[in-house]
Amino acid sequence: MNIKPFPDYYPMITDVLHLLRVPPPYEDERQDAYFVYHRCVGNYNPSRSKFSTYYYQELKFHYQSALRKSKRRKEILTATPPRLPSVHIDHYFIHPGFNDREEKIFTYSMEGYTTEDIASLLAISKSTVLRERKKLRQKLSSYVSFSTD
């Protein structure tokens, strides 16, 4: 196999980042590239292409996915949060025993926000959101049955 050491691929990493218009400095992106490199070394099939071609494509896909994800997250977080109660959720679904945080987490969850998005919107940790959701399930258990999928 003709796989060069990771530092030999620095120019290629810079080319991919430049192609995708990622502004320097590239320290974080180079660390990501290192993990992609090791994944590629483990999955490389020499009968299909040169390693550099395979690594280039995997690296490009990884960065494109990361850029899409961060762009989507910025769009969600800069959008105006829904007013409580939401126009999509009827007011009778809001449990009278919910505190303010539980009500917001419940509403954001019903709106389709992810745990990470809710944590960012409310400036709390993901584990706090998960813990609050668990409390919500307990409070709502007499009204709704939850599947354990």
Phi, psi and omega in degrees: 000144182250072179251118180281162175294156185307314182301336178293344182264003179305314179299323179293320178299316179297320178298316180297315181295321177295318178302320181273006177060040175273124183285146175290165004283158188251024184300310181295319181294325178292325176294317175301318181299325179297317179291321177297320179303311181294324175296319180293321178301319180288330184257000187292134176242106185296342180283347184264323180191175173288154180298319183298323178293315179298313181296318179302312181294317179295319180295314179299315178298318180299312181293321178298317178297317180296319179295318178299316181295316181290326177294317179297317180297319178296320179298318181294315185285336178269348177291154177292123180296148181297146176286148181261134349288155184291153177291341181271347182241120180295148185298334182286352175279341180283117183289131183296342181271006181281139170277178185301314182296316179298319180297317179294316180297318178299313182295313178299322178297317180292333178283348178099010177289146178281168178302317180297320180295316180297317179299319179292317181296322183263000180057048176228170182279161178298322181295328176293318178298315180297319179295319179294321178297323178297318177296322178297317178300320178295317180293325184269356186300331179282344181259327187223143173262137183254137175280155182257030180295000000 
